[in-house]
């Protein structure tokens, strides 16, 4: 299991273009969109007097986790084409261990990328103390694990990288946009608010946003009960996607 885990990490960091694009694209989004909308769009209500650049920042970190986690799982499609996956499947290793190793590889990559962006937190006025840093890393781990399993759930069914990219491009941006990363759920049309409520990434982002501000009481967002609920739903998302990925891998192996 450790071999598969480490293999995922080595493969990613040998492809410098993926490493660069995983961070560069979200940063461009943050700087261009955040700067462009900062004068015309002022988050209110639950976000207080926060600037749009500061409001948008947690969503950008989650976007890095989303991109890195999901696209790390494309290795499943490549491994099937190269014959490596068939060799793994005939080995006397339980399917849940294979999926767990792949998921941990993607989770590790996403965390490493996300932590780099956390270094920019002071620019937005966020003070990362011991409590907020510990909580933030925990939420990031849950998010990355769940999103990687979502990618595996789809990748195990794909026969080509083109098909994988097509489905991912169809899903990723809408999931992210409807998570509250780009705009809050307050004041949106009813149907859109309900769509955001049924988006599991909404709760992961909410937990992440609240964790960031644990040591910044003047700009704290949300109550403890809301944070706990968001964590529970994010944890449930992790469990369900992992079970789904494991069942899919087992079905594909038979």
C-alpha positions in Angstrom: 0.0 0.0 0.0 2.8 2.4 0.9 4.4 1.7 -2.6 1.3 2.9 -4.4 1.0 5.9 -2.1 4.6 6.9 -2.8 4.3 6.2 -6.5 1.4 8.7 -6.8 3.5 11.4 -5.2 6.6 10.8 -7.3 4.7 10.7 -10.5 3.0 14.0 -9.8 6.2 15.9 -8.9 8.0 14.6 -12.0 5.4 16.4 -14.1 6.3 20.0 -13.4 3.6 21.4 -15.6 0.9 19.8 -13.4 2.6 21.2 -10.3 2.7 24.7 -11.8 -0.8 24.8 -13.2 -2.3 23.4 -9.9 -1.3 26.6 -8.1 -1.0 29.1 -10.9 -4.5 28.9 -12.2 -6.2 29.4 -8.8 -3.9 32.3 -8.0 -4.8 34.0 -11.3 -8.5 33.5 -10.5 -7.9 35.0 -7.0 -6.0 38.1 -8.2 -8.0 38.9 -11.3 -11.5 38.0 -10.1 -10.9 39.2 -6.6 -9.5 42.5 -7.7 -12.1 43.0 -10.4 -15.1 42.4 -8.1 -13.7 44.0 -4.9 -15.1 47.4 -5.7 -18.5 46.3 -7.0 -19.3 43.3 -4.7 -19.2 43.6 -1.0 -20.1 40.4 1.0 -22.5 41.2 3.8 -24.4 39.4 6.5 -22.4 36.4 7.7 -19.2 37.8 6.3 -19.4 41.1 8.1 -17.2 43.9 6.7 -14.8 41.5 5.0 -13.3 42.6 1.7 -14.1 40.4 -1.3 -10.4 39.5 -1.7 -10.5 38.1 1.9 -13.9 36.4 1.3 -12.6 34.8 -2.0 -9.4 33.5 -0.4 -10.8 30.3 1.3 -12.5 29.4 -2.0 -9.2 29.6 -3.8 -7.5 27.3 -1.4 -10.4 24.8 -1.8 -10.1 25.2 -5.6 -6.4 24.1 -5.3 -7.5 21.1 -3.2 -10.2 20.3 -5.7 -8.0 20.5 -8.8 -5.1 18.6 -7.2 -7.2 15.8 -5.6 -9.3 15.1 -8.7 -6.6 15.3 -11.4 -4.2 13.2 -9.3 -6.7 10.3 -9.9 -6.1 10.4 -13.6 -3.2 8.0 -12.9 -5.8 5.3 -12.6 -6.8 5.7 -16.2 -3.1 5.8 -17.3 -2.2 2.8 -15.1 -5.0 0.8 -16.8 -3.7 1.7 -20.3 -0.1 0.8 -19.3 -1.0 -2.5 -17.7 0.2 -1.5 -14.2 -3.3 -1.6 -12.8 -4.0 -5.1 -14.0 -0.8 -6.2 -12.1 -2.0 -4.6 -8.9 -5.5 -6.1 -9.2 -4.2 -9.7 -9.5 -2.0 -9.3 -6.5 -3.3 -10.7 -3.2 -4.1 -7.2 -1.8 -7.6 -6.2 -0.7 -9.3 -3.7 -3.0 -9.9 -1.4 -0.1 -6.2 -1.1 0.5 -5.5 -0.3 -3.1 -8.1 2.5 -3.1 -6.9 3.8 0.2 -3.3 4.0 -1.0 -4.5 5.9 -4.1 -6.6 8.2 -2.0 -3.8 8.9 0.5 -1.5 9.7 -2.4 -3.9 12.3 -3.8 -4.7 13.6 -0.4 -1.0 14.2 0.4 -0.5 16.0 -2.9 -3.5 18.2 -2.4 -2.4 19.1 1.2 1.1 20.0 0.1 -0.3 22.3 -2.5 -2.9 23.8 -0.2 -0.4 24.5 2.6 1.7 26.6 0.1 -1.4 28.8 -0.3 -1.9 29.1 3.4 1.3 31.1 3.5 -0.7 33.9 1.9 -3.3 34.0 4.7 -1.7 37.0 6.5 -2.2 39.1 3.4 -6.0 38.8 3.8 -5.9 39.7 7.5 -6.1 36.1 8.8 -4.1 35.3 11.9 -3.2 31.6 11.9 -2.6 30.6 15.5 -2.3 27.1 16.9 -6.0 26.4 17.1 -6.9 27.7 13.6 -3.9 26.0 12.0 -4.7 22.7 13.6 -8.4 22.9 12.7 -7.6 24.2 9.2 -5.2 21.3 8.4 -7.8 18.8 9.7 -10.5 20.2 7.5 -8.2 20.4 4.5 -7.3 16.7 5.0 -11.0 15.7 5.1 -11.7 17.7 2.0 -8.8 16.4 0.1 -9.5 12.8 1.0 -13.2 13.1 0.0 -12.4 14.8 -3.3 -9.7 12.3 -4.2 -12.2 9.5 -3.6 -14.7 11.3 -5.8 -12.1 11.4 -8.5 -11.3 7.7 -8.0 -15.0 6.8 -8.1 -15.1 8.3 -11.6 -11.6 7.3 -12.8 -12.1 3.6 -12.1 -15.0 3.6 -14.6 -13.1 5.5 -17.4 -11.3 3.9 -20.3 -9.6 7.0 -21.6 -8.1 10.2 -20.3 -10.3 12.2 -22.7 -13.4 10.8 -21.1 -12.1 11.6 -17.7 -11.3 15.2 -18.5 -14.7 15.7 -20.2 -16.6 14.6 -17.1 -14.3 16.5 -14.7 -14.5 19.7 -16.7 -18.3 19.3 -16.6 -18.4 18.8 -12.8 -15.5 20.7 -11.2 -16.3 24.3 -11.8 -20.0 24.1 -11.1 -19.3 22.2 -7.8 -16.9 24.9 -6.8 -19.0 27.9 -7.9 -22.0 26.5 -6.0 -20.1 25.9 -2.8 -20.1 29.5 -1.6 -16.6 30.1 -2.8 -17.6 32.8 -5.4 -20.6 34.3 -3.6 -22.5 33.6 -0.3 -25.8 31.8 -0.3 -27.6 34.7 1.3 -29.7 36.7 -1.1 -29.6 34.2 -4.0 -32.8 32.8 -5.6 -34.4 30.0 -3.7 -33.6 27.3 -6.2 -30.0 28.3 -6.2 -29.8 28.3 -2.4 -31.2 24.8 -2.3 -28.7 23.7 -5.0 -25.9 25.0 -2.8 -27.3 23.2 0.2 -27.2 19.9 -1.6 -23.6 20.5 -2.7 -21.3 18.6 -0.2 -18.4 21.0 -1.0 -20.5 23.8 0.5 -20.1 22.3 3.9 -16.4 21.5 3.4 -15.8 25.1 2.4 -17.9 26.4 5.3 -15.9 24.3 7.8 -12.6 25.5 6.2 -13.6 29.1 6.3 -14.7 29.0 9.9 -11.4 27.1 10.9 -9.3 29.9 9.3 -10.8 32.5 11.6 -10.7 30.7 14.9 -7.8 32.9 16.0 -9.2 36.1 14.4 -12.3 36.7 16.6 -13.0 40.1 15.1 -13.9 38.4 11.8 -15.1 35.1 13.1 -17.7 33.5 10.8 -20.4 31.2 11.9 -21.2 29.5 15.2 -19.7 26.4 16.8 -22.8 24.3 16.0 -22.7 25.3 12.3 -19.0 24.4 12.2 -19.7 21.0 13.8 -22.5 20.3 11.3 -20.2 21.2 8.4 -17.5 18.9 9.8 -20.0 16.0 10.2 -21.3 16.3 6.6 -17.8 16.6 5.2 -16.8 13.5 7.2 -19.9 11.6 5.8 -18.9 12.7 2.3 -15.4 11.2 2.8 -16.9 7.9 4.0 -19.5 7.6 1.2 -17.0 8.5 -1.6 -14.4 6.1 -0.2 -17.0 3.3 0.0 -18.2 4.1 -3.5 -14.6 4.1 -4.9 -13.9 0.8 -3.2 -17.1 -0.9 -4.6 -16.3 0.5 -8.0 -12.8 -0.8 -8.0 -14.0 -4.2 -6.8 -16.6 -4.4 -9.6 -14.1 -3.4 -12.2 -11.7 -6.1 -11.0 -14.3 -8.9 -11.4 
